[in-house]
């Protein structure tokens, strides 16, 4: 019985030790700032690896694109409420 009591005491000590913080207090804002800095540094490294010697070809002076003459704007379909209002307006005239 004594052995069981000692094992229970030991288990309680281990449980208490695990539950106690290690005394290390982390500043979450500082950690987030450091993470942002690391992400920015990684992004900068990736951007610096881009080969910018490959440029897009010159397109020259292209005329602006104009709408085709006679092209109608798409007609918006009336919803039920608009149709009822139009019918009511026609009745009132």
trRosetta pair geometry for C-beta under 8 A, 3 or more apart (Angstrom, degrees):
i j d omega theta_ij theta_ji phi_ij phi_ji
1 4 5.7 -51 -155 33 38 112
1 5 6.6 38 148 -19 66 104
2 5 5.6 -54 -151 36 35 113
2 6 6.4 35 151 -19 67 104
3 6 5.7 -53 -148 36 32 111
3 7 6.3 32 153 -19 65 106
4 7 5.7 -54 -148 37 32 112
4 8 6.4 34 152 -20 65 105
5 8 5.7 -53 -148 36 31 112
5 9 6.4 33 152 -19 64 104
6 9 5.7 -52 -147 36 32 112
6 10 6.3 33 152 -19 64 106
7 10 5.6 -52 -146 38 31 112
7 11 6.3 34 153 -20 64 106
8 11 5.6 -52 -146 36 31 113
8 12 6.4 33 153 -19 64 104
9 12 5.7 -54 -149 36 31 112
9 13 6.5 33 152 -20 64 104
10 13 5.6 -51 -148 34 33 113
10 14 6.4 32 153 -17 65 104
11 14 5.8 -53 -148 37 31 111
11 15 6.2 34 152 -20 64 108
12 15 5.5 -55 -146 38 32 114
12 16 6.2 32 155 -18 66 105
13 16 5.8 -54 -147 37 30 110
13 17 6.2 30 154 -20 64 108
14 17 5.7 -55 -146 36 30 112
14 18 6.4 29 156 -18 65 106
15 18 5.9 -56 -148 35 29 109
15 19 6.4 25 155 -18 63 111
16 19 5.7 -60 -146 38 31 111
16 20 6.5 34 156 -28 65 104
17 20 6.0 -52 -150 24 30 112
21 24 7.4 -137 164 42 97 60
26 30 7.8 -140 178 62 69 107
26 31 6.0 23 171 -41 112 133
27 30 3.8 54 93 13 114 116
27 31 6.6 165 88 -14 59 84
28 31 5.6 -55 -146 38 34 112
28 32 6.3 36 154 -20 67 105
29 32 5.7 -53 -147 36 31 111
29 33 6.4 33 153 -20 64 105
30 33 5.7 -52 -148 35 32 113
30 34 6.4 32 152 -18 64 106
31 34 5.7 -53 -147 37 32 112
31 35 6.4 36 152 -21 64 105
32 35 5.5 -52 -148 35 33 114
32 36 6.4 35 152 -20 65 103
33 36 5.7 -52 -150 35 32 112
33 37 6.4 34 151 -20 64 105
34 37 5.6 -52 -149 35 33 114
34 38 6.4 33 153 -18 65 105
35 38 5.7 -55 -148 37 32 110
35 39 6.3 31 154 -18 66 106
36 39 5.7 -55 -147 37 31 111
36 40 6.2 31 154 -19 65 106
37 40 5.7 -55 -147 37 30 110
37 41 6.3 32 153 -21 64 106
38 41 5.6 -52 -146 35 32 114
38 42 6.4 34 154 -19 64 104
39 42 5.7 -53 -150 35 32 112
39 43 6.4 33 151 -19 64 106
40 43 5.6 -53 -148 37 33 113
40 44 6.3 35 152 -21 65 105
41 44 5.7 -52 -147 35 30 113
41 45 6.5 32 153 -20 63 104
42 45 5.7 -54 -151 34 32 112
42 46 6.5 30 153 -17 65 105
43 46 5.7 -56 -149 37 32 110
43 47 6.2 29 154 -17 66 108
44 47 5.7 -56 -145 39 30 110
44 48 6.2 31 156 -22 65 107
45 48 5.8 -55 -146 34 29 110
45 49 6.7 31 153 -23 62 105
46 49 5.8 -57 -156 30 33 113
46 50 7.5 48 147 -37 60 92
47 50 5.8 -34 -164 2 42 116
51 54 5.8 55 113 4 102 101
52 55 7.5 39 169 -73 66 78
59 62 5.9 -42 145 -22 108 118
67 71 5.4 -125 169 51 99 131
68 71 4.3 93 70 -36 92 120
72 75 7.7 -5 139 -40 120 85
78 82 4.2 -127 -162 89 99 123
78 83 4.9 123 124 -58 127 83
78 86 7.2 -35 -153 -4 159 138
79 82 5.3 93 53 12 68 102
79 83 7.1 -131 100 -6 34 93
80 83 5.6 -58 -148 37 31 113
80 84 6.3 30 156 -19 67 105
81 84 5.8 -53 -149 35 31 110
81 85 6.5 30 153 -18 64 105
82 85 5.7 -54 -148 37 33 111
82 86 6.3 33 154 -19 66 104
83 86 5.8 -53 -147 36 30 110
83 87 6.4 31 153 -19 64 106
84 87 5.7 -54 -147 37 32 111
84 88 6.3 33 153 -19 65 107
85 88 5.6 -55 -148 38 32 113
85 89 6.3 34 153 -21 65 105
86 89 5.6 -53 -147 36 32 112
86 90 6.4 34 153 -21 65 104
87 90 5.7 -53 -150 34 32 112
87 91 6.5 33 151 -20 64 105
88 91 5.7 -53 -149 34 33 113
88 92 6.5 30 154 -19 65 107
89 92 5.8 -58 -149 35 32 111
89 93 6.9 36 153 -29 63 102
90 93 6.0 -52 -156 21 33 113
